[in-house]
Amino acid sequence: MRVHLVRDILDNQLLDANSQNAGKVDGIVLEMRQGEPTRVHYVEVGPTTLLRRLNRRLGDWYARIDARLGEGRGAPMRIPISRLFLDFPSLRIDLAVDSLPLMALERWLSKHIVAKIPWS
């Protein structure tokens, strides 16, 4: 099967092993090898990569803020391409999103902001 990276991978929805939303693919990391074809190594997920696509300085600013939210934060989440499966129209990873730092910002917002809103 022929896969086009930009059309079929980039900006497509990710679902975890439990069919929960795990975000969208925000970046693709390629591995350049001397004398061999380029190979897809990782997909990146997270607002840092998305913001860096728009503006490098904005992405770096967000990464510094995000790093204050806890250990392992401040960098995009990299998922090895071997853990990604095509399940059109979305993509599936063989990991549970709850075990990943992907949802740390959402959990923080839910605990500190949404929980304090009446009737939420």
C-alpha positions in Angstrom: 0.0 0.0 0.0 1.3 3.4 -0.9 1.2 6.1 1.8 1.6 9.8 1.3 3.1 11.4 4.4 1.4 14.8 4.1 -2.0 13.6 2.9 -2.3 10.4 4.9 -0.3 11.1 8.1 0.2 14.8 8.9 -2.7 16.5 10.7 -4.7 13.3 10.8 -6.6 12.2 14.0 -4.9 9.7 16.3 -6.8 7.1 18.3 -5.3 5.1 21.1 -5.6 1.4 21.9 -9.0 2.1 23.6 -10.3 4.3 20.7 -9.9 7.5 22.7 -8.8 10.7 21.0 -5.0 11.1 21.3 -4.7 14.3 19.3 -3.5 14.9 15.8 -0.1 14.2 14.1 1.6 17.6 14.2 5.0 16.6 12.8 7.0 13.9 11.1 10.6 13.1 12.0 12.7 11.6 9.2 16.0 9.8 9.5 18.6 10.6 6.9 21.0 7.7 6.3 24.1 7.9 4.2 23.7 5.9 1.0 20.2 4.7 1.9 16.7 6.1 1.4 15.3 8.5 4.0 13.1 6.7 6.5 10.2 7.9 8.7 11.4 7.5 12.3 8.7 9.2 14.5 5.5 11.2 14.4 5.3 14.1 16.8 2.2 15.0 18.7 1.6 18.1 20.8 1.1 21.9 20.7 4.9 22.6 20.7 5.3 21.0 17.3 2.2 22.6 15.9 3.2 26.1 17.2 6.7 25.6 15.7 5.1 24.9 12.4 3.4 28.3 12.6 6.3 30.3 14.2 9.5 28.9 15.7 9.7 31.6 18.4 6.1 31.0 19.5 6.8 27.2 19.7 9.9 27.8 21.8 8.0 30.1 24.1 5.2 27.5 24.6 7.9 24.8 25.2 9.4 26.9 28.1 5.9 27.4 29.7 5.0 23.7 29.2 8.3 22.6 30.8 7.0 24.1 34.1 4.0 21.8 34.2 6.1 18.8 35.2 8.7 16.3 34.3 8.9 15.2 30.7 7.1 18.3 29.5 8.4 21.0 27.2 9.1 18.8 24.3 6.8 17.2 21.7 5.7 13.6 22.3 7.4 11.4 19.8 5.7 8.1 18.8 7.8 5.6 16.9 6.4 4.9 13.5 6.4 1.2 14.4 3.6 1.9 16.9 1.4 3.7 14.3 -1.3 1.8 12.3 -3.3 3.2 9.4 -7.0 2.9 10.2 -8.6 5.2 7.7 -9.8 7.9 8.1 -7.8 8.1 11.3 -4.6 6.6 12.6 -4.3 4.3 15.5 -1.5 3.8 18.1 -1.0 0.7 20.2 -0.7 2.8 23.4 -3.2 4.0 25.9 -3.4 7.8 25.9 -3.9 7.9 29.7 -0.3 6.5 30.1 1.2 9.2 28.0 2.1 12.8 28.8 0.0 13.9 25.8 -3.0 14.7 28.0 -1.1 16.5 30.8 -2.3 19.9 29.7 -5.9 18.8 29.4 -5.7 17.1 32.9 -4.2 20.3 34.4 -6.9 22.5 32.8 -9.6 20.1 34.0 -8.3 20.1 37.5 -7.4 23.8 38.0 -9.8 25.6 35.7 -12.8 23.6 34.6 -13.4 22.1 38.0 -13.8 25.6 39.5 -16.5 26.6 36.9 -20.0 26.3 38.4 -22.1 23.5 36.8 -19.2 22.0 34.9 
